[in-house]
Amino acid sequence: MMDYVKILHDMAIDLVEDKNNLKVVQRPSLEENEIILYVYASKSDVSKLIGRRGSMASSIRQIMSVASRLTDVKLVIKFESYDE
């Protein structure tokens, strides 16, 4: 099985300034064949990861969905900041 946490972390690490506070966590899902990934970062970095009108988040989700199609898994990616 693919390590989606590592793949997403490796992708996001180059997009954030505060690299020490970037964390990707996999949470359980009630749906079969669904993986929920939470990306935690500082507020300013989460803004960068989401991008203007969600454009960066959409791109990240698209890239990750290509990887997940190989294993027939649905990925849900959520972005959260530590500063809330």
Gaussian input, Z-matrix of N, CA and C with variables (Angstrom, degrees):
# hf/3-21g

backbone

0 1
 N
 C     1     B1
 C     2     B2     1     A1
 N     3     B3     2     A2     1     D1
 C     4     B4     3     A3     2     D2
 C     5     B5     4     A4     3     D3
 N     6     B6     5     A5     4     D4
 C     7     B7     6     A6     5     D5
 C     8     B8     7     A7     6     D6
 N     9     B9     8     A8     7     D7
 C    10    B10     9     A9     8     D8
 C    11    B11    10    A10     9     D9
 N    12    B12    11    A11    10    D10
 C    13    B13    12    A12    11    D11
 C    14    B14    13    A13    12    D12
 N    15    B15    14    A14    13    D13
 C    16    B16    15    A15    14    D14
 C    17    B17    16    A16    15    D15
 N    18    B18    17    A17    16    D16
 C    19    B19    18    A18    17    D17
 C    20    B20    19    A19    18    D18
 N    21    B21    20    A20    19    D19
 C    22    B22    21    A21    20    D20
 C    23    B23    22    A22    21    D21
 N    24    B24    23    A23    22    D22
 C    25    B25    24    A24    23    D23
 C    26    B26    25    A25    24    D24
 N    27    B27    26    A26    25    D25
 C    28    B28    27    A27    26    D26
 C    29    B29    28    A28    27    D27
 N    30    B30    29    A29    28    D28
 C    31    B31    30    A30    29    D29
 C    32    B32    31    A31    30    D30
 N    33    B33    32    A32    31    D31
 C    34    B34    33    A33    32    D32
 C    35    B35    34    A34    33    D33
 N    36    B36    35    A35    34    D34
 C    37    B37    36    A36    35    D35
 C    38    B38    37    A37    36    D36
 N    39    B39    38    A38    37    D37
 C    40    B40    39    A39    38    D38
 C    41    B41    40    A40    39    D39
 N    42    B42    41    A41    40    D40
 C    43    B43    42    A42    41    D41
 C    44    B44    43    A43    42    D42
 N    45    B45    44    A44    43    D43
 C    46    B46    45    A45    44    D44
 C    47    B47    46    A46    45    D45
 N    48    B48    47    A47    46    D46
 C    49    B49    48    A48    47    D47
 C    50    B50    49    A49    48    D48
 N    51    B51    50    A50    49    D49
 C    52    B52    51    A51    50    D50
 C    53    B53    52    A52    51    D51
 N    54    B54    53    A53    52    D52
 C    55    B55    54    A54    53    D53
 C    56    B56    55    A55    54    D54
 N    57    B57    56    A56    55    D55
 C    58    B58    57    A57    56    D56
 C    59    B59    58    A58    57    D57
 N    60    B60    59    A59    58    D58
 C    61    B61    60    A60    59    D59
 C    62    B62    61    A61    60    D60
 N    63    B63    62    A62    61    D61
 C    64    B64    63    A63    62    D62
 C    65    B65    64    A64    63    D63
 N    66    B66    65    A65    64    D64
 C    67    B67    66    A66    65    D65
 C    68    B68    67    A67    66    D66
 N    69    B69    68    A68    67    D67
 C    70    B70    69    A69    68    D68
 C    71    B71    70    A70    69    D69
 N    72    B72    71    A71    70    D70
 C    73    B73    72    A72    71    D71
 C    74    B74    73    A73    72    D72
 N    75    B75    74    A74    73    D73
 C    76    B76    75    A75    74    D74
 C    77    B77    76    A76    75    D75
 N    78    B78    77    A77    76    D76
 C    79    B79    78    A78    77    D77
 C    80    B80    79    A79    78    D78
 N    81    B81    80    A80    79    D79
 C    82    B82    81    A81    80    D80
 C    83    B83    82    A82    81    D81
 N    84    B84    83    A83    82    D82
 C    85    B85    84    A84    83    D83
 C    86    B86    85    A85    84    D84
 N    87    B87    86    A86    85    D85
 C    88    B88    87    A87    86    D86
 C    89    B89    88    A88    87    D87
 N    90    B90    89    A89    88    D88
 C    91    B91    90    A90    89    D89
 C    92    B92    91    A91    90    D90
 N    93    B93    92    A92    91    D91
 C    94    B94    93    A93    92    D92
 C    95    B95    94    A94    93    D93
 N    96    B96    95    A95    94    D94
 C    97    B97    96    A96    95    D95
 C    98    B98    97    A97    96    D96
 N    99    B99    98    A98    97    D97
 C   100   B100    99    A99    98    D98
 C   101   B101   100   A100    99    D99
 N   102   B102   101   A101   100   D100
 C   103   B103   102   A102   101   D101
 C   104   B104   103   A103   102   D102
 N   105   B105   104   A104   103   D103
 C   106   B106   105   A105   104   D104
 C   107   B107   106   A106   105   D105
 N   108   B108   107   A107   106   D106
 C   109   B109   108   A108   107   D107
 C   110   B110   109   A109   108   D108
 N   111   B111   110   A110   109   D109
 C   112   B112   111   A111   110   D110
 C   113   B113   112   A112   111   D111
 N   114   B114   113   A113   112   D112
 C   115   B115   114   A114   113   D113
 C   116   B116   115   A115   114   D114
 N   117   B117   116   A116   115   D115
 C   118   B118   117   A117   116   D116
 C   119   B119   118   A118   117   D117
 N   120   B120   119   A119   118   D118
 C   121   B121   120   A120   119   D119
 C   122   B122   121   A121   120   D120
 N   123   B123   122   A122   121   D121
 C   124   B124   123   A123   122   D122
 C   125   B125   124   A124   123   D123
 N   126   B126   125   A125   124   D124
 C   127   B127   126   A126   125   D125
 C   128   B128   127   A127   126   D126
 N   129   B129   128   A128   127   D127
 C   130   B130   129   A129   128   D128
 C   131   B131   130   A130   129   D129
 N   132   B132   131   A131   130   D130
 C   133   B133   132   A132   131   D131
 C   134   B134   133   A133   132   D132
 N   135   B135   134   A134   133   D133
 C   136   B136   135   A135   134   D134
 C   137   B137   136   A136   135   D135
 N   138   B138   137   A137   136   D136
 C   139   B139   138   A138   137   D137
 C   140   B140   139   A139   138   D138
 N   141   B141   140   A140   139   D139
 C   142   B142   141   A141   140   D140
 C   143   B143   142   A142   141   D141
 N   144   B144   143   A143   142   D142
 C   145   B145   144   A144   143   D143
 C   146   B146   145   A145   144   D144
 N   147   B147   146   A146   145   D145
 C   148   B148   147   A147   146   D146
 C   149   B149   148   A148   147   D147
 N   150   B150   149   A149   148   D148
 C   151   B151   150   A150   149   D149
 C   152   B152   151   A151   150   D150
 N   153   B153   152   A152   151   D151
 C   154   B154   153   A153   152   D152
 C   155   B155   154   A154   153   D153
 N   156   B156   155   A155   154   D154
 C   157   B157   156   A156   155   D155
 C   158   B158   157   A157   156   D156
 N   159   B159   158   A158   157   D157
 C   160   B160   159   A159   158   D158
 C   161   B161   160   A160   159   D159
 N   162   B162   161   A161   160   D160
 C   163   B163   162   A162   161   D161
 C   164   B164   163   A163   162   D162
 N   165   B165   164   A164   163   D163
 C   166   B166   165   A165   164   D164
 C   167   B167   166   A166   165   D165
 N   168   B168   167   A167   166   D166
 C   169   B169   168   A168   167   D167
 C   170   B170   169   A169   168   D168
 N   171   B171   170   A170   169   D169
 C   172   B172   171   A171   170   D170
 C   173   B173   172   A172   171   D171
 N   174   B174   173   A173   172   D172
 C   175   B175   174   A174   173   D173
 C   176   B176   175   A175   174   D174
 N   177   B177   176   A176   175   D175
 C   178   B178   177   A177   176   D176
 C   179   B179   178   A178   177   D177
 N   180   B180   179   A179   178   D178
 C   181   B181   180   A180   179   D179
 C   182   B182   181   A181   180   D180
 N   183   B183   182   A182   181   D181
 C   184   B184   183   A183   182   D182
 C   185   B185   184   A184   183   D183
 N   186   B186   185   A185   184   D184
 C   187   B187   186   A186   185   D185
 C   188   B188   187   A187   186   D186
 N   189   B189   188   A188   187   D187
 C   190   B190   189   A189   188   D188
 C   191   B191   190   A190   189   D189
 N   192   B192   191   A191   190   D190
 C   193   B193   192   A192   191   D191
 C   194   B194   193   A193   192   D192
 N   195   B195   194   A194   193   D193
 C   196   B196   195   A195   194   D194
 C   197   B197   196   A196   195   D195
 N   198   B198   197   A197   196   D196
 C   199   B199   198   A198   197   D197
 C   200   B200   199   A199   198   D198
 N   201   B201   200   A200   199   D199
 C   202   B202   201   A201   200   D200
 C   203   B203   202   A202   201   D201
 N   204   B204   203   A203   202   D202
 C   205   B205   204   A204   203   D203
 C   206   B206   205   A205   204   D204
 N   207   B207   206   A206   205   D205
 C   208   B208   207   A207   206   D206
 C   209   B209   208   A208   207   D207
 N   210   B210   209   A209   208   D208
 C   211   B211   210   A210   209   D209
 C   212   B212   211   A211   210   D210
 N   213   B213   212   A212   211   D211
 C   214   B214   213   A213   212   D212
 C   215   B215   214   A214   213   D213
 N   216   B216   215   A215   214   D214
 C   217   B217   216   A216   215   D215
 C   218   B218   217   A217   216   D216
 N   219   B219   218   A218   217   D217
 C   220   B220   219   A219   218   D218
 C   221   B221   220   A220   219   D219
 N   222   B222   221   A221   220   D220
 C   223   B223   222   A222   221   D221
 C   224   B224   223   A223   222   D222
 N   225   B225   224   A224   223   D223
 C   226   B226   225   A225   224   D224
 C   227   B227   226   A226   225   D225
 N   228   B228   227   A227   226   D226
 C   229   B229   228   A228   227   D227
 C   230   B230   229   A229   228   D228
 N   231   B231   230   A230   229   D229
 C   232   B232   231   A231   230   D230
 C   233   B233   232   A232   231   D231
 N   234   B234   233   A233   232   D232
 C   235   B235   234   A234   233   D233
 C   236   B236   235   A235   234   D234
 N   237   B237   236   A236   235   D235
 C   238   B238   237   A237   236   D236
 C   239   B239   238   A238   237   D237
 N   240   B240   239   A239   238   D238
 C   241   B241   240   A240   239   D239
 C   242   B242   241   A241   240   D240
 N   243   B243   242   A242   241   D241
 C   244   B244   243   A243   242   D242
 C   245   B245   244   A244   243   D243
 N   246   B246   245   A245   244   D244
 C   247   B247   246   A246   245   D245
 C   248   B248   247   A247   246   D246
 N   249   B249   248   A248   247   D247
 C   250   B250   249   A249   248   D248
 C   251   B251   250   A250   249   D249

   B1=1.4619
   B2=1.5309
   B3=1.3070
   B4=1.4689
   B5=1.5318
   B6=1.3245
   B7=1.4635
   B8=1.5295
   B9=1.3342
   B10=1.4676
   B11=1.5205
   B12=1.3361
   B13=1.4677
   B14=1.5249
   B15=1.3315
   B16=1.4653
   B17=1.5267
   B18=1.3370
   B19=1.4639
   B20=1.5297
   B21=1.3301
   B22=1.4649
   B23=1.5240
   B24=1.3323
   B25=1.4629
   B26=1.5279
   B27=1.3264
   B28=1.4708
   B29=1.5278
   B30=1.3319
   B31=1.4641
   B32=1.5332
   B33=1.3177
   B34=1.4614
   B35=1.5248
   B36=1.3212
   B37=1.4724
   B38=1.5273
   B39=1.3184
   B40=1.4667
   B41=1.5223
   B42=1.3238
   B43=1.4646
   B44=1.5326
   B45=1.3385
   B46=1.4646
   B47=1.5272
   B48=1.3295
   B49=1.4680
   B50=1.5256
   B51=1.3472
   B52=1.4635
   B53=1.5272
   B54=1.3285
   B55=1.4622
   B56=1.5297
   B57=1.3257
   B58=1.4648
   B59=1.5258
   B60=1.3251
   B61=1.4617
   B62=1.5278
   B63=1.3168
   B64=1.4626
   B65=1.5245
   B66=1.3208
   B67=1.4619
   B68=1.5245
   B69=1.3122
   B70=1.4629
   B71=1.5241
   B72=1.3388
   B73=1.4608
   B74=1.5233
   B75=1.3132
   B76=1.4644
   B77=1.5200
   B78=1.3312
   B79=1.4612
   B80=1.5261
   B81=1.3271
   B82=1.4633
   B83=1.5210
   B84=1.3070
   B85=1.4598
   B86=1.5232
   B87=1.3138
   B88=1.4599
   B89=1.5246
   B90=1.3233
   B91=1.4587
   B92=1.5252
   B93=1.3177
   B94=1.4521
   B95=1.5299
   B96=1.3027
   B97=1.4728
   B98=1.5215
   B99=1.3270
   B100=1.4713
   B101=1.5178
   B102=1.3097
   B103=1.4620
   B104=1.5223
   B105=1.3252
   B106=1.4623
   B107=1.5226
   B108=1.3199
   B109=1.4595
   B110=1.5207
   B111=1.3220
   B112=1.4578
   B113=1.5197
   B114=1.3197
   B115=1.4637
   B116=1.5246
   B117=1.3186
   B118=1.4626
   B119=1.5213
   B120=1.3334
   B121=1.4598
   B122=1.5253
   B123=1.3329
   B124=1.4634
   B125=1.5290
   B126=1.3134
   B127=1.4707
   B128=1.5342
   B129=1.3332
   B130=1.4707
   B131=1.5351
   B132=1.3318
   B133=1.4598
   B134=1.5306
   B135=1.3296
   B136=1.4619
   B137=1.5251
   B138=1.3337
   B139=1.4636
   B140=1.5232
   B141=1.3301
   B142=1.4650
   B143=1.5247
   B144=1.3280
   B145=1.4587
   B146=1.5282
   B147=1.3142
   B148=1.4613
   B149=1.5278
   B150=1.3290
   B151=1.4586
   B152=1.5154
   B153=1.3100
   B154=1.4516
   B155=1.5246
   B156=1.3247
   B157=1.4793
   B158=1.5212
   B159=1.3230
   B160=1.4614
   B161=1.5108
   B162=1.3262
   B163=1.4698
   B164=1.5303
   B165=1.3323
   B166=1.4611
   B167=1.5276
   B168=1.3274
   B169=1.4689
   B170=1.5263
   B171=1.3302
   B172=1.4647
   B173=1.5235
   B174=1.3171
   B175=1.4663
   B176=1.5253
   B177=1.3182
   B178=1.4692
   B179=1.5237
   B180=1.3241
   B181=1.4753
   B182=1.5339
   B183=1.3265
   B184=1.4713
   B185=1.5215
   B186=1.3151
   B187=1.4651
   B188=1.5256
   B189=1.3216
   B190=1.4598
   B191=1.5289
   B192=1.3223
   B193=1.4670
   B194=1.5172
   B195=1.3194
   B196=1.4645
   B197=1.5326
   B198=1.3201
   B199=1.4658
   B200=1.5275
   B201=1.3345
   B202=1.4650
   B203=1.5249
   B204=1.3096
   B205=1.4723
   B206=1.5233
   B207=1.3200
   B208=1.4568
   B209=1.5225
   B210=1.3276
   B211=1.4685
   B212=1.5200
   B213=1.3215
   B214=1.4640
   B215=1.5324
   B216=1.3327
   B217=1.4620
   B218=1.5230
   B219=1.3305
   B220=1.4623
   B221=1.5269
   B222=1.3225
   B223=1.4650
   B224=1.5197
   B225=1.3229
   B226=1.4582
   B227=1.5243
   B228=1.3270
   B229=1.4717
   B230=1.5206
   B231=1.3352
   B232=1.4682
   B233=1.5225
   B234=1.3175
   B235=1.4645
   B236=1.5198
   B237=1.3396
   B238=1.4632
   B239=1.5337
   B240=1.3320
   B241=1.4639
   B242=1.5282
   B243=1.3281
   B244=1.4661
   B245=1.5255
   B246=1.3294
   B247=1.4667
   B248=1.5089
   B249=1.3388
   B250=1.4672
   B251=1.5096
   A1=110.08
   A2=115.13
   A3=120.14
   A4=110.52
   A5=114.59
   A6=120.46
   A7=107.84
   A8=115.58
   A9=121.01
   A10=112.00
   A11=116.90
   A12=120.40
   A13=109.51
   A14=116.64
   A15=120.54
   A16=111.47
   A17=116.69
   A18=120.20
   A19=110.37
   A20=116.58
   A21=120.69
   A22=110.92
   A23=117.49
   A24=120.83
   A25=110.55
   A26=116.33
   A27=120.39
   A28=111.37
   A29=116.06
   A30=119.96
   A31=110.74
   A32=116.86
   A33=121.44
   A34=113.54
   A35=117.90
   A36=121.19
   A37=111.92
   A38=117.48
   A39=120.50
   A40=112.29
   A41=117.31
   A42=121.09
   A43=113.31
   A44=117.44
   A45=120.12
   A46=110.77
   A47=115.32
   A48=120.34
   A49=111.29
   A50=116.19
   A51=121.45
   A52=108.97
   A53=115.43
   A54=121.38
   A55=112.81
   A56=117.68
   A57=120.86
   A58=112.81
   A59=117.00
   A60=120.24
   A61=113.40
   A62=117.39
   A63=120.20
   A64=108.42
   A65=115.26
   A66=119.69
   A67=108.72
   A68=116.43
   A69=121.70
   A70=106.71
   A71=115.58
   A72=121.56
   A73=109.21
   A74=115.35
   A75=120.00
   A76=108.73
   A77=116.39
   A78=122.70
   A79=108.95
   A80=116.59
   A81=118.95
   A82=112.12
   A83=115.71
   A84=122.27
   A85=109.11
   A86=115.93
   A87=120.90
   A88=111.20
   A89=116.02
   A90=121.53
   A91=110.56
   A92=115.00
   A93=119.40
   A94=108.59
   A95=117.28
   A96=122.84
   A97=112.96
   A98=117.01
   A99=120.81
   A100=108.59
   A101=115.20
   A102=121.64
   A103=107.84
   A104=116.19
   A105=121.11
   A106=108.20
   A107=115.80
   A108=121.92
   A109=109.09
   A110=115.93
   A111=121.74
   A112=108.34
   A113=115.57
   A114=121.86
   A115=106.40
   A116=116.46
   A117=121.73
   A118=108.77
   A119=115.99
   A120=121.30
   A121=108.17
   A122=116.46
   A123=119.71
   A124=108.70
   A125=116.06
   A126=121.16
   A127=112.05
   A128=116.89
   A129=119.58
   A130=110.97
   A131=116.52
   A132=119.44
   A133=111.67
   A134=117.49
   A135=120.18
   A136=109.19
   A137=116.44
   A138=119.77
   A139=110.79
   A140=116.85
   A141=120.69
   A142=111.12
   A143=116.46
   A144=120.44
   A145=112.09
   A146=116.83
   A147=120.24
   A148=109.90
   A149=116.24
   A150=120.98
   A151=112.98
   A152=114.96
   A153=121.65
   A154=109.70
   A155=115.79
   A156=122.87
   A157=112.68
   A158=117.16
   A159=120.64
   A160=115.00
   A161=116.53
   A162=119.54
   A163=112.44
   A164=117.58
   A165=119.87
   A166=110.05
   A167=117.06
   A168=120.80
   A169=110.64
   A170=116.68
   A171=120.65
   A172=111.06
   A173=115.96
   A174=120.19
   A175=111.07
   A176=116.33
   A177=120.78
   A178=109.45
   A179=116.66
   A180=120.45
   A181=111.09
   A182=116.93
   A183=120.34
   A184=111.45
   A185=116.28
   A186=120.54
   A187=110.08
   A188=116.75
   A189=120.80
   A190=111.36
   A191=117.82
   A192=119.68
   A193=111.31
   A194=117.24
   A195=120.32
   A196=109.10
   A197=116.93
   A198=120.67
   A199=111.07
   A200=117.02
   A201=119.82
   A202=112.27
   A203=118.24
   A204=120.64
   A205=111.77
   A206=116.28
   A207=120.20
   A208=111.86
   A209=116.92
   A210=121.21
   A211=112.10
   A212=117.47
   A213=122.96
   A214=111.94
   A215=114.97
   A216=122.01
   A217=108.29
   A218=116.59
   A219=120.40
   A220=107.71
   A221=115.73
   A222=120.84
   A223=110.18
   A224=115.69
   A225=122.32
   A226=105.48
   A227=116.22
   A228=120.37
   A229=108.66
   A230=115.35
   A231=121.47
   A232=108.27
   A233=115.15
   A234=121.78
   A235=108.90
   A236=116.48
   A237=121.89
   A238=108.54
   A239=115.78
   A240=118.65
   A241=109.76
   A242=115.06
   A243=121.13
   A244=110.43
   A245=117.56
   A246=121.50
   A247=114.48
   A248=118.25
   A249=119.88
   A250=111.69
   D1=145.63
   D2=-178.91
   D3=-72.64
   D4=147.99
   D5=175.48
   D6=-93.11
   D7=85.17
   D8=-176.67
   D9=-64.21
   D10=-32.54
   D11=178.74
   D12=-61.42
   D13=-47.72
   D14=-179.28
   D15=-65.81
   D16=-42.76
   D17=-179.82
   D18=-59.94
   D19=-47.25
   D20=-178.99
   D21=-67.19
   D22=-40.86
   D23=178.52
   D24=-61.79
   D25=-45.80
   D26=-179.45
   D27=-62.51
   D28=-33.48
   D29=178.73
   D30=-72.51
   D31=-43.05
   D32=-174.22
   D33=-77.36
   D34=-26.69
   D35=-173.96
   D36=-59.09
   D37=-33.64
   D38=-179.49
   D39=-78.78
   D40=-11.16
   D41=-176.96
   D42=-98.06
   D43=-8.00
   D44=-176.34
   D45=-112.55
   D46=155.22
   D47=176.52
   D48=-86.31
   D49=-45.35
   D50=-177.36
   D51=-88.92
   D52=79.24
   D53=-173.39
   D54=-65.18
   D55=-28.59
   D56=-179.17
   D57=-70.97
   D58=-22.49
   D59=-178.55
   D60=-101.26
   D61=10.96
   D62=175.65
   D63=-85.97
   D64=129.25
   D65=179.33
   D66=-141.99
   D67=134.83
   D68=175.51
   D69=-117.59
   D70=126.78
   D71=-175.35
   D72=-126.85
   D73=135.96
   D74=175.01
   D75=-94.72
   D76=129.36
   D77=179.23
   D78=-112.91
   D79=151.83
   D80=178.07
   D81=-68.40
   D82=151.39
   D83=178.84
   D84=-119.98
   D85=150.71
   D86=175.63
   D87=-78.87
   D88=-19.82
   D89=-179.59
   D90=-86.86
   D91=142.62
   D92=175.34
   D93=-74.84
   D94=145.50
   D95=-179.68
   D96=60.60
   D97=31.21
   D98=175.98
   D99=-127.04
   D100=136.58
   D101=177.15
   D102=-121.55
   D103=130.40
   D104=177.89
   D105=-106.52
   D106=123.88
   D107=178.67
   D108=-115.60
   D109=129.77
   D110=175.08
   D111=-107.40
   D112=131.96
   D113=175.42
   D114=-106.17
   D115=115.82
   D116=178.18
   D117=-106.17
   D118=133.01
   D119=178.71
   D120=-157.20
   D121=174.57
   D122=176.41
   D123=-65.39
   D124=160.52
   D125=-174.65
   D126=-57.00
   D127=-44.68
   D128=-178.39
   D129=-67.32
   D130=-34.96
   D131=179.11
   D132=-72.68
   D133=-36.02
   D134=176.66
   D135=-63.21
   D136=-38.62
   D137=177.10
   D138=-59.76
   D139=-40.24
   D140=177.73
   D141=-66.90
   D142=-41.52
   D143=-178.40
   D144=-67.24
   D145=-31.71
   D146=177.94
   D147=-80.49
   D148=-42.36
   D149=176.73
   D150=78.30
   D151=174.21
   D152=179.83
   D153=-65.87
   D154=123.77
   D155=-177.44
   D156=54.62
   D157=27.64
   D158=176.43
   D159=76.39
   D160=15.52
   D161=-174.74
   D162=-65.32
   D163=-41.38
   D164=-179.55
   D165=-69.36
   D166=-41.90
   D167=178.75
   D168=-61.08
   D169=-40.94
   D170=178.15
   D171=-62.42
   D172=-41.97
   D173=179.28
   D174=-64.26
   D175=-43.71
   D176=178.76
   D177=-61.67
   D178=-45.06
   D179=179.87
   D180=-62.75
   D181=-39.72
   D182=179.23
   D183=-63.15
   D184=-46.72
   D185=-179.85
   D186=-61.77
   D187=-44.77
   D188=-179.63
   D189=-66.62
   D190=-33.96
   D191=-179.29
   D192=-68.50
   D193=-31.09
   D194=176.10
   D195=-62.04
   D196=-44.68
   D197=178.46
   D198=-64.25
   D199=-38.69
   D200=-175.83
   D201=-72.94
   D202=-22.65
   D203=179.08
   D204=-64.44
   D205=-27.54
   D206=179.36
   D207=-64.98
   D208=-28.07
   D209=-178.70
   D210=-112.40
   D211=9.70
   D212=177.56
   D213=55.57
   D214=48.29
   D215=-179.91
   D216=-121.33
   D217=141.73
   D218=174.26
   D219=-94.65
   D220=126.73
   D221=178.70
   D222=-101.95
   D223=134.73
   D224=172.39
   D225=-117.79
   D226=123.97
   D227=-178.09
   D228=-118.30
   D229=126.43
   D230=-179.68
   D231=-122.58
   D232=145.08
   D233=-178.32
   D234=-113.51
   D235=127.96
   D236=-178.82
   D237=-133.50
   D238=146.51
   D239=176.88
   D240=-105.63
   D241=152.66
   D242=177.72
   D243=-72.60
   D244=-22.81
   D245=-170.04
   D246=-83.27
   D247=4.47
   D248=-176.27
   D249=-77.76

